[in-house]
């Protein structure tokens, strides 16, 4: 099982990432833009699952470049990756940490960071790979 502390370590390896806390939940930002955040289910979210059991947390939301990328990620049916109606039309995926592989999580955090980071950071990061 991946933990929030591991998310913090992975996100913190990326250039100029700042970890913040808001309403008791952790989030990670670059250049003032949040690219990943801890996401609890609201009562309304849980109700929408109906008879289906909601994924077990902790849950992290991670931005993607656009809705096309979101659909591509979800179409791969990676363990732990999902969405909920609240995120319809929003360029982010949800990740159930108990189900996700660490390598896949790291890839998604990098993608989320790339979608939010200032151009100079992205160019420097990609040049160093």
Secondary structure, DSSP 8 states (H G I E B T S, - for coil): ---HHHHHHHHHTSTTEEEEEETTEEEEEETTEEEEEE----HHHHHHTTTS----S-EEEEE-SSHHHHHHHHHTT-TTEE--GGGTTSSEEEEETTTS-HHHHHHHHHHHHHHHS-HHHHHHHHHT-
